[in-house]
């Protein structure tokens, strides 16, 4: 636990520099979501793939909901076209 009573991992990377990742190379959080992925830094958090609140367009910048690590999806254009890997590294078009 940290000094605020949360697990030590919570917000641990909130102020870290963003890292570049490819969504197609990430492990999906569950079989129910083609977008949600496990955080490549902490392994326990989730990346959701943010959307613009007005246009609902997928955004390249995302953040882990547990550790706060920011990521930049280098393959965001593939995501926007619907070219998603079903599991880590497959890069399957859907």
C-alpha positions in Angstrom: 0.0 0.0 0.0 1.1 3.5 -0.7 0.8 6.5 1.7 -2.8 7.1 0.4 -4.0 3.5 1.1 -3.9 2.3 -2.5 -1.9 -0.6 -3.9 1.6 0.5 -4.5 1.2 0.0 -8.3 -1.8 2.4 -8.4 -0.7 5.6 -10.4 3.0 4.5 -10.2 3.6 5.6 -13.8 1.3 8.6 -13.8 4.1 11.1 -14.6 6.3 8.8 -16.7 6.9 9.7 -20.3 4.6 8.0 -22.8 5.9 4.9 -24.6 5.2 3.9 -28.2 3.5 0.6 -28.7 1.6 -1.3 -31.5 -1.9 -2.3 -30.5 -1.6 -5.4 -32.6 1.3 -6.6 -30.5 -0.5 -6.2 -27.1 -2.2 -9.0 -25.3 -6.0 -8.5 -25.1 -7.6 -8.2 -21.7 -10.4 -10.7 -22.5 -12.0 -12.5 -25.4 -14.9 -10.1 -25.1 -13.1 -7.0 -26.3 -11.0 -6.5 -29.4 -9.8 -3.1 -28.1 -9.0 -3.5 -24.4 -5.4 -4.7 -23.8 -3.2 -5.5 -20.9 -0.8 -2.7 -19.9 2.7 -3.6 -21.2 4.3 -1.9 -18.3 2.5 -3.1 -15.1 0.7 -6.1 -16.6 -2.2 -5.8 -14.3 -3.9 -2.7 -15.7 -5.9 -2.2 -18.9 -5.5 0.0 -21.9 -9.0 0.9 -23.3 -8.2 2.8 -26.5 -9.7 6.2 -25.9 -12.1 7.9 -28.2 -12.8 11.5 -28.9 -15.9 12.4 -26.9 -17.5 14.3 -29.7 -16.6 12.4 -32.9 -16.0 8.9 -31.3 -12.8 8.7 -33.4 -10.1 6.4 -31.9 -7.2 8.4 -30.3 -3.5 7.5 -30.5 -2.9 8.5 -26.9 -4.1 6.1 -24.2 -3.4 5.6 -20.5 -3.4 2.5 -18.2 -6.3 2.6 -15.8 -4.2 1.2 -13.0 -0.6 2.4 -13.2 -1.3 5.6 -15.3 1.3 4.8 -17.9 0.6 6.7 -21.1 1.0 4.9 -24.4 1.0 6.1 -28.0 -0.4 3.6 -30.5 1.9 3.6 -33.6 -0.6 1.6 -35.5 -3.7 3.8 -34.8 -4.5 4.2 -38.5 -4.8 0.4 -38.7 -7.1 0.5 -35.7 -9.3 3.1 -37.3 -9.6 1.0 -40.4 -10.6 -2.0 -38.3 -7.5 -4.0 -38.8 -7.1 -5.6 -35.4 -5.2 -8.6 -34.1 -7.4 -11.0 -32.2 -4.5 -12.1 -30.0 -1.0 -10.8 -29.4 0.9 -10.3 -32.6 -1.5 -11.9 -35.1 -2.4 -8.7 -36.9 -5.6 -10.3 -38.3 -7.9 -8.1 -40.3 -11.5 -8.1 -39.3 
